[in-house]
Amino acid sequence: MAGTCDSETTNAPGRVLGPMARRAVNTAPLSMAMRRMQIPLRRVRQGFETRDVRTGGLYGKLWWKSIDGARVGGFFGFLTDPAGWDAIEPAVPEAVVLAFVRPRGHPLHKRLIGRKGSLFETVARRSRAEEVPFELFRDREEALVRHRSMRGRPDEILALSACDFFMTSFRAFWSSDFLQSVQKLKGSRRKKR
């Protein structure tokens, strides 16, 4: 079905949706919002590897830097499937800005997220001061999360609301120098034998 993103089932003619089935999310307004964000967020994309994501319950832009087998980066876009996001209880489509360190068992995760005074904790604290609070989840790969439901909004309003949400969310990243700090991260100093 063009212009939609199925979460687990389709609403195909003749197919009966079960009681747990979810309707597909209309991706046309999501696409409109992401197109509007191309120029304002090019600063985020500079110096990072990027990929457009349209599967796995995500619709948006993934950006990261690879360091010693780990990826440090983020995502801005939409959750189109609430599965796996019980901690934030999304009402899809949910606009989301997040930052991650993958995999969770990597030493960078502990360094950037797990420690007191870590980079991610600093961003979470700064985000509260900027009045655009991010939630900090020390036990997840997606450790910094800010989200807002766009459910029920007309297409044009959804695109404008989402763009405003993305721009205000990035204030915390910019004010805490998060992007520059990630770009400056170096690999381990241990020499390989």
Secondary structure, 3 states (H helix, E strand, C coil): CCCEECCCCCCCCCCCCCCCCCCCEECHHHHHHHHHCCCCCHHHHCCCEEEEECCCCEEEEEEEEEECCEEEEEEEEEECCCCCCCCCCCCCCEEEEEEEEECCCCHHHHHHHHCCCCHHHHHHHHHHHCCCCCEECCCCCEEEEEEEECCCCCHHHHHHHHHHHHHHHHHHHHHCCHHHHHHHCCCCCCCCC
